[in-house]
Amino acid sequence: MKNIRQQTFSHIKKILIKVGSAVLAGNDGLDLKIINSLVREMSDLIHKGYSVVLVTSGAIVSGKHRLNITGKLKSIPEKQAAAAIGQGRLMRVYSKSFEKQGLYVAQMLLTLSDLSDRQRYLNIRNTLSTLMEWDVTPIINENDSVAVDEIKFGDNDNLAAMIANIIEADLFINLTNTDGLFDCDPAQSKKAKLIELVYEITDQIEAASTADTSTGGTGGMKSKVLAAKKVTAMGIPCVIASGKKKNVLADIIAGKEIGTIFLPMVDRLKSKKYWIAFTLHPRGRLVIDDGAKKALLEKGKSLLPSGIVDVEGDFDLGDPVSCVDGEGTPLAKGLVNYNSTAIRKIKGLKTSQIIHVLGHKDYDEVIHRDNLAITTLNPKQ
């Protein structure tokens, strides 16, 4: 086990670290002792030559404390107001703590729409790259004060996974209030055992995680496993560990058996396909037949109109859509070459018939393979 970890971490340079609300929460809203300890550890890594990007929760927790609110906030406006109040203090605490270590930080507040737009996605990547070149530590959080359901990441685990892809991280460390992933919920069973090594995120591994959250959190272990699934698909190893353990970051980098390590997939997705698979929200669905399913999953082919059985939703040329089988199981996601109206007219037809039905034929494929990302688990490719 130890050799696997040491081998996996032997060449890392860029590290994405995510810290959850359950780690940061304290009697003063924020646990300043924990924050200062984690900042010292991150600073030690930076001084040793590592590039560190931090994705942090804590704004809502901090804001709730300022307002003397206990329990979960019920409405989006309440959460947005608490985040607006707490974000300033959260950054001030981080900034002061890093300055004590001789380092500067930069704040970035993002929504899902920022990453769904390809140009903004690339702009964010360039900004992060420049900050790291300047030895400035980016501190990223979801822009909760303006985000609504349509543009929310859902939780910072998902946001962190996307940022790990953007910066092409060599390691994703997800710090939480538990020791890692257990084979069952440790809060419900004393027999729960820590899963130290995950070669592949199977249905069984996903089933072992729970969506339960703390008062201040939004994700739970399930979102952390899903985030691990996303980054390992990009070829990035992931460690889920307790953020309250002393020297947790140094021990992880040293290859010590701390938390759960998820090994990267051998066949990693390219950056553009990762963006399609995990960042874009589908605008509709294409139901495909068994022949098209086999062509996509086993033969690496494009999606042709002949394999489409049904079209769901209204979408334009270039929009992201999901490809599902007859039972509704998601198989892939891609950018369409025709809008939904046109695809309804040409579904089930041969490519040679497209021009006769539409009066033009811009593409043979409804979704070209270069713009298609397989999203089902364990495709036979």
Buried (B, 14 or more C-beta within 10 A) or exposed (E): EEEBBEEBBEEBEBBBBBBBBBBBBBEEBBBBEBBBBBBBBBBBBBEEEBBBBBBBBBBBBBBBBEBEEEEBBEEEEBBBBBBBBBBEBBBEBBBBBBEEBEBEBBBBBBBBBBBBBBEBBEEBBEBBBEBBEEEBBBBBBBBBBEBEEEBBBBBBBBBBBBBBBBBBBBBBBBBBBBBBBBBBBBEEEEEBEBBBEBEBBEEEBEEBBBEEBBEBBBBBBBBBBBBBBBBBBBBBBBBBBBBBBEBBBEBBBEBBBBBBBBBBBEEBBEBEBBBBBBBBEBBBBBBBBEEBBBBBBEEEBBBBBBBBBBBBEEBEBEBBBBBBBEEEEBBBBBBBBBBBEBBEBBBEBEBEBBEEEBEEBEBBBBBBBEBBBBBBEEBEE
